[in-house]
Amino acid sequence: MRLRKLAYACITGIVMSGPIQTALAYEAGDWLVRGRIIDVNPNDDSGDLYTGAANLGEGVSVNEDTVPELDITYMLSPYWGLELILAYSQHDVDSRGVPSGLGLGKVIDAMVLPSTLTLQYHFLPNATVRPYVGLGVNYTHFFDESVSGVLDQPGAKVKLDASWGLAAQAGIDIDINQDWFANLDVKYIDIQTEARFSGINLVNTANINTEINPFVYGIGIGRRF
């Protein structure tokens, strides 16, 4: 939430600071490199945590994380571009709604790499303020997964399945000078996974299906090459 408020304040300040004399006009063959600070805010939903027929809880929640992001856009024409988005974040997965007395709390700690490629349409490529939208595909790889909390026992392991899904974005570039620009961007990424536990005493194996589906809010700066 703080990142979104800061983003709106910064963009408003740039727009109101006065007219920019020369627009940074996009052309076919341009490379746009942006660095952003992003807030990955899961819009999560999940099934119950099961081991066989036993229900260990009524689902899990995934916490948010704020991290740096790099993206690279290649302009196919002044209006159309391909953007590759690269960032990874760390997320805790907490049990919620568990039956009284179990108190599972945090159950998973994992790193998430949601590589995303979008096809963008830039509405005003010759203006000083250039909005765009994008639609594309996402491949999410989970790594460094570990079991946490009361389930963290010798030999306990967890594996999160990789995920393919759609991604959508909307954003705006605002000129600073002929090469540099400020950027505000929001994305929605379709991420679904199944967590598979093994080696847990009295349980041995367990699994849970989870939809993470984060909104990703970003603010940054970019340069044309």
C-alpha positions in Angstrom: 0.0 0.0 0.0 2.8 2.5 0.9 4.5 1.7 -2.5 1.3 2.5 -4.4 0.9 5.8 -2.6 4.5 6.7 -3.3 4.2 5.8 -6.9 1.1 8.0 -7.4 2.9 10.9 -5.6 6.0 10.6 -7.7 4.1 10.4 -11.0 1.9 13.4 -10.1 5.0 15.4 -9.2 6.6 14.7 -12.6 3.5 15.6 -14.6 3.0 18.8 -12.6 6.6 19.9 -12.7 6.2 21.6 -16.1 6.1 20.9 -19.8 8.8 18.8 -21.3 10.2 20.3 -24.5 11.0 17.2 -26.5 9.1 13.9 -26.5 11.0 10.6 -26.3 9.3 9.1 -29.4 9.4 5.3 -29.7 10.7 3.8 -32.9 10.9 0.2 -34.3 14.1 -1.4 -33.1 14.3 0.6 -29.8 15.2 -1.2 -26.6 13.6 0.0 -23.4 15.2 -1.0 -20.1 13.3 -0.3 -16.9 14.3 -0.8 -13.3 11.4 -1.0 -10.8 10.6 -1.5 -7.2 7.6 -3.8 -7.1 5.2 -4.9 -4.5 4.0 -8.5 -5.1 0.6 -8.7 -3.5 -1.0 -12.2 -3.7 -4.7 -12.5 -4.4 -4.6 -16.0 -2.9 -7.1 -18.8 -2.6 -6.5 -22.4 -1.8 -8.0 -25.8 -1.0 -7.6 -27.5 2.3 -4.3 -29.0 3.5 -4.8 -32.8 3.2 -3.0 -35.9 4.1 -4.9 -38.8 2.7 -8.5 -38.3 4.0 -7.4 -36.2 6.9 -7.9 -32.5 6.8 -5.1 -30.6 8.5 -6.5 -27.1 7.9 -8.8 -24.9 5.8 -6.3 -23.5 3.4 -3.2 -21.3 3.4 -2.4 -17.6 2.8 0.6 -16.2 1.0 2.4 -13.1 2.2 3.4 -10.1 0.0 7.0 -9.1 -0.7 8.7 -5.9 -2.1 11.6 -6.5 -4.4 13.6 -4.9 -7.3 12.6 -5.9 -10.9 14.3 -5.6 -14.3 12.3 -5.6 -17.5 13.4 -5.2 -21.1 11.2 -4.2 -24.0 11.9 -4.5 -27.7 9.8 -2.2 -29.9 8.5 -4.1 -32.9 7.0 -0.8 -34.2 6.2 2.6 -32.6 3.0 1.1 -31.1 3.9 -2.5 -30.4 6.5 -4.0 -28.1 7.6 -7.2 -26.5 8.5 -7.0 -22.8 10.4 -9.6 -20.7 9.9 -9.2 -17.0 12.5 -10.6 -14.6 12.3 -10.6 -10.8 12.2 -13.1 -7.9 10.5 -12.7 -4.6 10.4 -14.6 -1.2 7.1 -15.7 0.3 5.9 -17.3 3.5 2.9 -19.6 3.3 0.8 -19.6 6.4 -1.9 -22.1 7.4 -5.2 -20.3 8.1 -8.5 -21.5 9.6 -6.9 -24.6 11.0 -8.9 -26.7 13.5 -8.6 -25.5 17.1 -5.5 -26.7 18.8 -3.4 -27.6 15.8 -1.7 -24.2 15.5 0.2 -25.0 12.3 1.1 -21.3 11.5 3.8 -20.9 8.9 4.2 -24.1 6.9 6.3 -23.1 3.8 9.1 -20.7 2.9 9.8 -20.4 -0.8 11.5 -18.3 -3.5 9.4 -17.5 -6.6 10.7 -16.6 -10.1 7.7 -15.6 -12.2 9.3 -14.9 -15.7 6.7 -13.1 -17.8 6.6 -12.1 -21.5 3.9 -9.6 -22.6 3.0 -8.1 -26.0 2.4 -4.4 -25.3 0.4 -1.8 -27.2 1.6 1.8 -26.7 -1.2 4.3 -27.3 0.8 7.5 -27.8 4.4 6.6 -28.8 5.2 10.2 -29.7 3.9 11.9 -26.6 5.6 12.8 -23.4 3.1 10.8 -21.4 2.7 7.3 -22.9 0.2 4.8 -21.5 0.3 1.2 -22.6 -1.4 -2.2 -21.9 0.0 -5.7 -22.3 -1.1 -9.3 -22.4 1.1 -12.3 -22.3 2.2 -15.6 -20.7 3.9 -16.4 -17.4 6.1 -19.3 -16.3 6.6 -19.4 -12.6 9.5 -21.5 -11.1 9.6 -22.2 -7.3 12.9 -22.9 -5.7 14.6 -23.1 -2.3 11.4 -24.4 -0.8 11.5 -25.4 2.8 9.1 -26.7 5.4 8.5 -24.3 8.3 6.9 -24.2 11.7 5.6 -27.3 13.5 5.9 -29.3 10.2 9.7 -28.6 10.1 11.1 -32.0 11.2 14.2 -33.9 10.3 13.7 -35.2 6.8 10.6 -33.1 6.1 10.5 -31.7 2.5 8.1 -29.7 0.3 8.0 -29.3 -3.4 5.9 -26.6 -5.3 4.9 -27.4 -8.9 5.9 -25.0 -11.6 3.0 -23.0 -13.1 2.0 -21.7 -16.5 -0.5 -18.9 -16.8 -1.7 -15.7 -18.4 -0.5 -12.2 -17.4 -2.0 -8.7 -18.0 -0.5 -5.3 -17.4 -1.2 -1.6 -17.7 1.3 1.2 -17.2 2.5 4.6 -18.2 5.9 6.1 -19.2 6.6 9.8 -18.5 9.5 11.6 -20.1 12.3 13.0 -18.0 14.5 13.9 -21.0 15.1 12.5 -24.5 16.4 9.2 -23.2 15.1 8.7 -19.6 11.6 8.3 -18.4 9.7 7.5 -15.2 7.4 4.5 -15.1 4.3 3.3 -13.2 3.1 -0.2 -13.9 0.6 -2.8 -12.5 0.3 -6.4 -13.5 -1.9 -9.4 -12.8 -0.3 -12.8 -13.0 -2.1 -16.1 -13.0 -0.1 -18.5 -10.8 -1.4 -21.8 -9.5 0.6 -24.5 -7.8 0.4 -27.7 -5.7 2.5 -28.1 -2.6 3.6 -31.7 -1.9 4.9 -32.5 1.6 6.9 -35.6 2.4 8.8 -37.0 5.4 6.5 -35.6 8.1 6.1 -37.7 11.2 2.6 -39.2 11.6 1.6 -37.7 8.2 4.4 -38.8 5.8 2.8 -37.1 2.8 0.4 -34.2 2.4 -0.6 -31.8 -0.4 -2.5 -28.6 -1.0 -3.6 -26.8 -4.2 -3.1 -23.0 -4.1 -3.9 -20.1 -6.4 -1.5 -17.2 -5.8 -2.6 -14.8 -8.6 -0.7 -11.7 -7.4 -1.3 -8.1 -8.4 2.2 -6.6 -8.9 2.5 -2.8 -8.4 5.7 -1.1 -9.6 7.4 2.2 -9.8 10.7 2.9 -11.5 12.8 4.5 -14.1 13.7 3.5 -17.7 16.1 4.4 -20.5 15.8 4.0 -24.3 18.7 2.4 -26.2 
